[in-house]
Amino acid sequence: MNSTPEADWLNLLIGLLQGAQLQLLRVLDALGLAAQVHGQPAWPWARRLSGENLLIDLGQARNLAWTLVCVALAVLALLVALLWRRRRFYALALVPMLLIAAPWPEAHVVLVPATPTSFQSSPTGFTAASIAKGRVLYAQNCVACHGADGKGEGPLAASLAVWPPNLSGPLLWRRADGDLLWRILHGTPDVQQGGKPTMPGFGGQLNEADAWALIDYMKAQGAGQSLRALGNWPQPIGLPDMAVRCGSQAPRLLASWRGQRVRIVAGNATPAEDPRLVTVQLVSPSQTALPAADCVADSPAAWEALALIAGTDRLAGTQLIADRDGWLRARGEPGKAGWSDDDLLCRSERAPAASAKNTALPADGLGALIARMDAEPVRFVKGGFIH
């Protein structure tokens, strides 16, 4: 969820790198210089700037930051030389001095292999319907090697030259979604064996919409398996989008409440409405009558997706709380009265702001949980970049 070291300047540096590469790709696309691959502009180079390595190697991150400062000053000196003829020699002499003095980072740390889809993003929006579709595709194409739980222990795993990776571990989060898309459709080469594929590409069986659904399913599955094994969500997982009906109004998407906290209540139990939260009752597929709650989601796919993320086959009675940014943060287990700090399953490693530290927490458990969520927002790192 958060990667150390925690430093505002490092966050800014990585954000600038990501933004610069995205803007460059958009400019190339606008000029007609970027090919279209799987429905989106393709990254035209074999390398890209790495955010993940900089999060790990603080020394190289500092070198890159100072190098960028030196390069910016060199560019400024060139502009001065163009505009100030009388001092042109001094400005031009400064340029090579700055470039020589720059502590250039190691190229293999800053630049990492890229795929044409490295900067592509999922068009699905992480929906319950997409997760349900991905579950079917996973069972058809992936379970034999990766296993039903995604831990890489499927019935064919032992016969492979390279053991399949554990999809419930950190690997899924170290890779950008676009890179995952490429690997699913085009396979994974083993650079130590001359590019021989360790996983075949499924482009013949799946299209890009199928691959994005698989990625959504793997995220939900990985979240649930982490919760089973660790008792928390070590990586932020979003609240899947779904259709919600409130009274006699037309159905609306859950994402339309983004910016507000949302509480999902699974099954028949209906807690009292709370002005601090938007409460949505999730109907079980086995329920014959709709509850009397104000807002109801009755999609079987939604029940299936949240059961997967919650890591349970018995979702009834469970409550889930998402923060204002749409990240699932807390879970209330069936039969548990009240809320406590132990229910906060997606935590931030960032210390709360000074103003938040000096603010007394509300007396009730839910209020204290909400205050903690608001004071300590998560930082989502995917593929080495902060989202």
N, C-alpha and C positions, 0 to 999 in steps of 0.2 A: 504494500500500500504506500509506504514511504521508504525511500532509500536514503541511507546515510552517505555522506555527511549532509546535515541539514544546514544549508546556507542560502541566503536570499540571492547572493550573487551567482551561485551555481544554478539555481532555478532560472534566473534571468538568462544566463548564458545558454542553457539547454533550450529554453523557450525561443531564444533568438535563432539558434541553429535550426530548430524545427520549422519555425516560421519562415526563415529565409529559403529553405529548401522547398517548402510548399509553395511559396510565392514564385520561386523560379519555375517550378513545374507549371503553375497556372499561366505564367507569362509565355512559356514555350507553347502551351496548349492554345492560348489566344492567338499566337502568331502562326499556328498550324505546324509547329515544329515537333510536337509530341505525338507519337503514335497512340492509337486507342487499343488498349489491351483489356479484355474482359469488361468492356463497357466504360472504362475510365482512362484518363491520361496515364501513359506509362513513363516511368522514370528511365531516362535514356542512357544512364551510365551504370557501370558494373560496381561502383562504390557509392557509398553515401556517408555523411557525417554521423558518427555514433554518439548517441546520448547515454546509452547504458555504460559504456566504458568510462565515460567521464564521471558518471555517478560513482563508479568503483575506484578510479584512479584520480584522486584529488590533485596530485602533483601535475599530471598531464592536463587536467582541467585548468589549473592556474596558468600553466605555460600557454595554453591556447588563448585564454582570456587576455594575457599580456601581449601575446602576438597580435591579436586582433586590435588591441590598442595601438601597438606600434604601426601596424598597417594603416589604420585610420589616420594616424598622425602623418604617415608618409604621403597618403593621398591628399591630406590637407596641405602639406608642404608643396606638392605639385600644383595645387590650385593657387597657392600664394605665388609660386614662381610664374604662373601664367598671368596673374593680375598685377604683380608688383615687380616690374622689370628692373628697377634699381637694385633690388636685393635678390634678384633671381638666382645668382650663383650660390648664395648662402642657403637658400631654400632647396635648390637642387642637390647641394652637397649633403643636406640633412637626410634625404631620402635613402641612399644606400646605408648610411650610418644606422638609421632606425631599423632597416630590414636585417642588417647584420646583428644588431643588438637584440633583436626579438628572440625570445626563448622558444623556438619552434618545437611544437610537440612531436612525439613519435608518430609517424604516419600510420603505422599498423594499429595504433590505439584510437586515433581520431577517425580513420576511414575503415569501414567494414563492408563486406560484400552486400550488395543490394540485389533486389529482383525488380523486374519491370513493375510489379504491383506494390512495392514497398510502401508507397505513400497513399495507397488506395484505402478508402474507409468503407465500412459495411453500409449498404443501403437499407438494411432491414430495420434498424433502430432497436435491435434487441427486443423482440416481441415474443410473447408466449406462443403464438402460432409458428414463428420461425423455429423456436426451440423444439416444439412438437414435431415439426417437419424434420429437423436435424436428428431427432431421436430415431426416426424410422430409417433415415439414410445411414446413420451410424451403425445400426443393427445389420444393415444390408452389406456395408462395405468395410467397416472398421473393427467390429467386435472380434473377429477371428484372430487378429494380431494384438490389438490394444486391450482387449478384454472388456467385459460388460461395465466394469468400474473405471476404465480408462487408465489403469495402472500398468499397462503393457504386458499383461500376463494372460493373453488370450491363448486358445488351444494351438495356434500355429506359431506362437512367439518363440518357442524353444528351437524350432527348425530353421529360423532365420539366421543369416550371417551376422546381423547386428540386432541386439535385443531392442524391441520397440520402447520409445520413451514413455515415461509416466506423465500422462496428460493432466493428472490432478496435482502435479508438483509445480515448481516455479517456471519450468520450461515454457509453458503456454504463455506466461506473462512477459518473458524475456523477448519474445518475438512480436513484431508489429503484426496487426491483423492482416495487412496486405501481404506480408511474407508468408503467413500461414495459408492464405488463399493460394499463393503460388505453389507452395509445397503440396497442397492437396491435389491441385489440378495437374502439376507437372512433375511431382515426385521430389525426393530428397536425395541429392548425390552425396557420396562419401568422398571427401577431398583426399583422404589418406589412401584410397583405393582407386585413384585415377578417375574419379567422378562416377564410379559404379553406383547405381541407385540403391539406397538402403530401404526406400519405400517407393513403390511405383506411383506414377501419376494416375489420377482418376478422371482426367479430362475427357476420356472416351465415354465414361458412364455418367458423369456429373457435369452440369453447367455451373456458371459462377453463382447463380442464385442458390443452387444446392450447396455449393461450398460455403457460402456465407451462412446458410442455415446450420451446417455442420459446426462452424466456428461458434455460433451462438450456443448450440447444444453443448459443445465441449467446455465453454465457459461456465455454463450452469452446472454441468456435471462436476467440473473441477472444484467449484465452490462447495457443492454438497459433500464431496469426498474430503475436502479440507476440514469442513465442519465436523464430519464424523471422526476424523483422525486427530484433530487438534483442538476441537471445541470452539473454533472461531473462524472467521474469514480472513486469512492473512492478506489476501488481495481484494480490493473493493469489487463488489458485484452489483450491477444495477438492478433496480426493480423492473422486471419485464413489463412491457407495455401490453395493455389489454383493453377491451371495451367495457365501459362501466355505465350502468343505467341508474340515474338518480330520480326517483319519483316518476312523474309523467314526462320528464324531459327526454329529448332524443339522446341516444347513447353517445358518449364521448370517450375519448382515449384517456387513459390514466396519465399519460405524459402531459396532458393539458393542465395538470395541477403542478407542473414543475415550478419550483420556487416556494412551494408549500410542503410541509411535512405530511407524509401519508402513512396511515396505519392500515394494514391488511389483517382482517380477522377471518380465519378459515373455519368453516362449519357453522353450526347453529348458534353458538354462544355469541351474543350481541352485547358488547360493553356500552356503557353510556357514551353519548357523543361528547367530544372534548373540543373546545374551540381552538386548541393548539394544534390539532391534527385533522386532516381529512380522513375519515374512517370509511373503508370499503369492505363490505362483507363478501367473502369469497365462497361461492356455493359449491358444495361437494357434488361430483357427478352422480352420487347415489341419492341425493336429496330429492324428494318428490314435490316439496313445496318451497317456494322462495321465502326467505326471511323477511321480516318487517323492517329491515334496516333502510335508511334513506338511500344509500348508494350500494349497488349490488353488481358483482361480476360473476356471471354464471357460465363461463367458458370452461369446458373440460381441459382444454389446453393450458389455461391459466393455472388450474389446480395442479396439473401435471408438472408444469414448469417450476412452481413455487415449492412443491414437494421435492423436486430434484435439487433445487438450491438449498433448501432447508435440510437436506440429507436425511429425509425420513419417509417411510411408507405410511405413516399415520399423521397426516397434516392437520386433521380436525382438532380444533381448539388452540392451534398455534396462532400467535400474533407476530407480525413483522412490521418494523418501522423503518421507513426510508427518510433520509434527510432532504433538505431543500434542493440539493443537487441531484436527487434521484438515486443515491447509493443506499443500499440496504445496510442498516447499521445495528439494529437490535432485534432480538427474538425473545418473545415471551412463550415459554413452554406450556403445553396443555396442563390445566389444573393448577398452575402457579398463581398465587394471589399477589397482586402488586408487581412493581418493577424495582430492579436494583441495578447497581453498577455492573454486576456479573452478566446482565443481559446485553451489554454493549459488546457485540461480537466483531465489529469492524472498528478498530481503534486507530487513532492518529498518533504517530511518533512525535509530532510537533507539539511543543509545549504551548499551552493556551496563552493568549495575549495577556499583557500585564493587567489590563482592565478587567479581563475575565477572571484572573487569579484572585483579584480583590473583591469579587462579587460573591456573596453568600449564595449557595445553592438552594433552590426551593426545598421546602420541607417534604413534599411528596416525592415518591420514587420516580414517577414518570416525569415530573418537572425537572428533577435533577438530571435525569437521563437526557432530556431534551436540551437542557443548558449545556451539558457536556458535549453533545453533538454539535451544537451551534458554535461553541468556543473552540472546538478542535476539529475543523473540517479535514477530511482526508485529502491526500495528494495522490492522484492516480498515475502510476508510471506503467506504460505499456510499450514494449519494444524499445525501452530506453528513453522514451520521451514523456514529458509530463502533459497529461490531457486535462 
